[in-house]
Amino acid sequence: MDLIAPTSAEHFDPLVDLFARTFSPYWTQVGYAREGYIGHSPYDWEASRIGVVDGEIATHFGVWDYRMRIGGSLVRLAAIGAVATHEPHRKKGLMDRTARDCVDAMSEAGYDMSLLFGIPGFYQRFGYVCAFSQIRTTLKTKEVKALDRAVPYEAVEGPADDLVSGELAELSNRDNEGVTGTFLRPTYRTNRMPEKFTVYRFAGGYVVGGADGSTWQVADCAGDPETVVEVARLRATAEVCPEIDFVFLPPRSRLGEHLQTLTHRRIANRHAEGGPMMKIVNLRRAFEKIAPELGRRLGASPLRSYRGRLAVEGDAQRIVLGIDDGRVEVAADAGDGARMRPDGTVAAGAGLARLVIGDGDPMRVCRQSGIGLSGDARDLLPVLFPDQEPSTILWDRF
């Protein structure tokens, strides 16, 4: 098997075919991949990998190029999707080889971290760890109090490519600024599932949603939270849906905070060996980008005047952070920094990704992931890596 990066000119149609054959129903998935998932998307042709056997694509490990927020900072994220093996080539270890080749090249391709939504028991071998829970917040339609004002809104007809990648992307970026786990828009530039979701606009915002059985699902939204909920209530009532389901919307977004004030049911699903999984691809580059956010957190804490050096070890990589009066910087050379005794050490391994994304109480994460702390790290850790309740929005899922 030859492992290569696919090209749009040669492999677009075969990739669409492989995707549709793997995930079915065939013709629905052909349109989905062609018009929004691979086409019109941040799919990275150079970083993705295919395995070719006798001139045919046998395996595919896809990379989508995203910018993910960690507080007020952005990291470059290799979003993994469309992991597929053509049926005649399954159970031969070919995907293992394809994935390793792709993952090993991510750092050189310029990525800082990687995220996937994986089947259980496969991706740990490549250094991925379970990173956060998938949260659904559900309201009973009849319990949602109607606003005492009219809320005009309209459905957006047609593909609306310019609107989705322009005005709606700007509204989303405004609402999700500083919300860990969300992505800088535009990501996908079209409504990939027009048969399921409709874009509804109102003054200063929008709602993307549609009926799924007896539930009206909200896949994306921005704007005044009360207005968002009212539009969802009106659509759920019109389509006779007794419940409104906000799927994977971040608890710390404007809407997420508002939902906590309403009567609701909240379910957090987590799989011990699958689901949302993350990996730090390049430790130094990731921390250089999040250092301003770490400094902001430190500056807002009782440790704002702290001065010292913190060693951070994760998945065979090591850096030293220099901390001085609320400023956090990565030492110019990890080797030089290592020769000076740090004031504290975070010995994390692959579990460091959970701390960076803010997957729960940091001391609990350390206990669960076997992360060792020494010296000043015990005091610094809760300040630098607080619980962020991270979540990605359904619209951006890959």
Secondary structure, 3 states (H helix, E strand, C coil): CEEECCCHHHHHHHHHHHHHHHHCCHHHHHHHHHHHHCCCCCECCCCCEEEEECCEEEEEEEEEEEEEEECCEEEEEEEEEEEEECHHHCCCCHHHHHHHHHHHHCCCCCCCEEEEEECCCCHHHHCCEECCCEEEEEEEHHHCCCCCCCCCCEECCCCCHHHHHCHHHHHHHHHCCCCCCCECCCCCCCCCCCCCCEEEEECCEEEEEEEECCEEEEEEEECCHHHHHHHHHHHHHHCCCCEEEEECCCCCCHHHHHHCCCCCEEEEECCCCCEEEEEECCHHHHHHHHHHHHHHHHHCCCCCCCEEEEEEEECCEEEEEEEECCEEEECCCHHHHHHCCCCEEEECHHHHHHHHHCCCCHHHHHHHHCCEEEECHHHHHHHHCCCCCCCCCHHHCC
